C-alpha cells in the first residue's frame, strides 16, 4: 500500500470550525473521513467530533490488519457514529441532538469503498477526470436529478445548504454506498466539505488532476477561500495520490522503500539545521531571560502609570 | 509514503499552567494561538510553538510527538520562538502587542500575550464597501508607526507587516502583532527555520541576502499595507516587480481620490530600490502627520495620533 496524503481543515471566515477530518491505517487498510458539523443546529462540532472518534476507534478495533468486510464496516461504522452522537447529546443534556454530515472511504488490497451521509463529497479522479463522485443528500441535488433546475441554478439556489440525511438527527440516516472500485496507479481520492467543493464546483477536478496533492491541495484551498470571499464556510479536505506498488518498483529504485504502515513520516527536516543543539539548561535559561525582560518592562510600565 | 498532519489543538477547558483554554483562535504552520483565561478570568492570547512539520499532536493527545530526527530542527525553531519572545518582552508600547508571560509545558513552550478586543486591519478593510478615508489612513498609520519606531529603536525588525498582522482595537488604536518573523538587526544569528515572508508585502531584499535587511524593509511593508487598504487586495509580489513591474503607482491609480502627498508617500515606501525609500520610520511619519491643507489639518491628525 503506497500513497501520498494531504489533509487540512480551515476555518474560513466563520467564528467556529465545525469540520473534522481524520485518517488512519493498518498494514492492509486505510480509512479516510471528513465530517461537517451542521451549523443550523447547536453543537455541530460536537457531532462531527463524536462521529470522527467513533469511526476511527471502530476502525482500529476491526482492522487487524484487514477488515473482514469493508462494506459492512462502513455501514456499521456510520450507524455506530449516529448512535454515539445521540449518546453524547444525552450525556451533555442537549435538548436538540447535534448533527453532522459524514463521508468515509476505506481502501484495502487496492480496492476502494466509500459511503456518505449529507453533502460532504467523495471524488475519484482518474486520467484527469472524475471517474466517480457521491451525490449529495440535498434538496438541490434532488431538484437537479429530477430536471427541475440546472446545475448552474443549484449553485445559486437559496436552499442549497439544506440536506435531508445526516448523522445525529431524529431520523435514521440514509446512507449511500459505492461499488467496490479497484484503484489504479495515479488515481486520486478526495473527500471534502461543501466549503471546498462549493466555491470550486466544476474546477475541483482540474485543479487536482495530475498533480501532487501535497502542493495542489493547499493552493486549491486558497482559491476556494478567495472565491468565497467574505462568507467562506469552513473548508476541510483529505486527498491522496494512490501509487501502485509494482509500478513504483519499476520506476523507482530501492532508495524509496515503502514505509512500515504504523509510522508517520514527515517531510525531511532541513539537513543544514542538524547541527543545532539546544540543551534543557539552555531552554530554561532562555525562558528565564524572557521572563526577566517581561518583569522589567512591566515594572517600567507601572512606574510610568503612577 | 509522505504524510502531512495538521496538528490538533488543545481541547477547550484544558488547564495549561495557570490558564484555562477557551478555544483556538488561529492555526499557523508554526504555532497555534488560543484564547484562554487566567486565574483572574482575564482573557489572554496564548501562542503555542508547534511546527506542524516537526511536531505531531494526534487527535485527543496533549503531548506532541517529536521524532528524534526532527529534534534538531524543532530546537532550531524553538530558538526563533525565543527570539520573538525576547523581542516582544523588551517592548513596552501601546501600539505593540504586549507579552505577559512565557513558560514551558507539554514538551514545548508558550507565549502569553494580552488579548485584544477588535479585528484585524485586513478584516476592517475587507468588510468596508466604500473607500477608506484619507483621515483613517493617516491616523491609523501614524499611530502604528509610533509602535514601529519603538520596535526599531530596540534594534528589532518586524519583517512580516501586513494587514492581517495589524489589529484595530475597538477604540480604533492599532496594535502590531505577530513578531514570528522578527529578527534582531545587526545580529548575525543562525538562519531561521524558514524565512517567512508574505508575497505582496515582503520587500525585494527579503527574497535575497539577509544582510541587506533594515528599517527600510519594514517600511516597504508599511507602504504595501497602505496600498492594500486602498486597493482592497494585495499588491503584486516584490520579487515579480523586480522582473516586470506591474504595480500601478498609487499616485496614478487613485489620482484625485486622495491627496497627492498621501499617495506619493505610499509610492515612496514601495520603491524597489531600498535606498530610494524613506530611510527611517520617523521620516515617513512626518509625512503622514503633515497633511496638505495647512496647520489646522495637521493639528487634527496630530491630536488624534497622540490620543
Interface residues (C-beta under 8 A of the other chain):
Chain A: X2 X3 X4 X5 X6 X7 X8 X9 X11 X16 X17 X22 X52 X53 X56 X214 X230 X258 X259 X264 X265 X266 X267 X269 X270 X272 X273 X274 X275 X276 X277 X278 X283 X284 X286 X287 X289 X290 X291 X293 X294 X297 X300 X301
Chain B: X1 X2 X3 X4 X5 X6 X23 X24 X27 X53 X54 X56 X59 X60 X65 X67 X69 X70 X72 X73 X75 X76 X78 X79 X82 X85 X86 X89 X90 X91 X92 X99 X100 X101 X102 X103 X104 X109 X126 X127 X190 X191 X193 X194
